[in-house]
Amino acid sequence: MRLTVLFLLLALPAAAQTPLTAAEFEAYATGKTLSYAQGSDIWGTEQYLPGRKVIWAFADSECQRGTWFEDNGLICFQYEAEPGPQCWSFYREPDGLRALFMGDPSGNPLSEVAQSDKPLICPGPDVGV
């Protein structure tokens, strides 16, 4: 009986995991710069600053400043150049975070592939101005 229950628990899909709360996400991410990939393709990198502030850059793109907040159990990001928030569920995995975008009907997750305590390098047109 115990073996059957253990087998069933191990067989549950990853989606059955509980998403991180805002407090758990904040404790994990603040002070770090995390890079995310979808499959083998680097998606982008985000620096998590105190006060729930962030700096995000898609791979080889200019940085965007923003903030994050919790909304109905989701972690939502509002960037200066975006008209509305982008909300995600984050899950703790053995190798880092897994993130599911709430507006993605395909459900393709992003996975944390690198972590640093160094700031995000932000090349762009205003450098040196």
Rosetta blueprint (number, residue, H / E / L):
1 M L
2 R H
3 L H
4 T H
5 V H
6 L H
7 F H
8 L H
9 L H
10 L H
11 A H
12 L L
13 P L
14 A H
15 A H
16 A H
17 Q L
18 T L
19 P L
20 L L
21 T L
22 A H
23 A H
24 E H
25 F H
26 E H
27 A H
28 Y H
29 A H
30 T L
31 G L
32 K L
33 T E
34 L E
35 S E
36 Y E
37 A E
38 Q E
39 G L
40 S L
41 D E
42 I E
43 W E
44 G E
45 T E
46 E E
47 Q E
48 Y E
49 L E
50 P H
51 G H
52 R H
53 K E
54 V E
55 I E
56 W E
57 A E
58 F E
59 A L
60 D L
61 S L
62 E L
63 C L
64 Q E
65 R E
66 G E
67 T E
68 W E
69 F E
70 E E
71 D E
72 N L
73 G L
74 L E
75 I E
76 C E
77 F E
78 Q E
79 Y E
80 E L
81 A L
82 E L
83 P L
84 G L
85 P L
86 Q E
87 C E
88 W E
89 S E
90 F E
91 Y E
92 R E
93 E E
94 P L
95 D L
96 G E
97 L E
98 R E
99 A E
100 L E
101 F E
102 M L
103 G L
104 D L
105 P L
106 S L
107 G L
108 N L
109 P L
110 L E
111 S E
112 E E
113 V E
114 A E
115 Q E
116 S E
117 D L
118 K L
119 P L
120 L L
121 I L
122 C L
123 P L
124 G L
125 P L
126 D L
127 V L
128 G L
129 V L
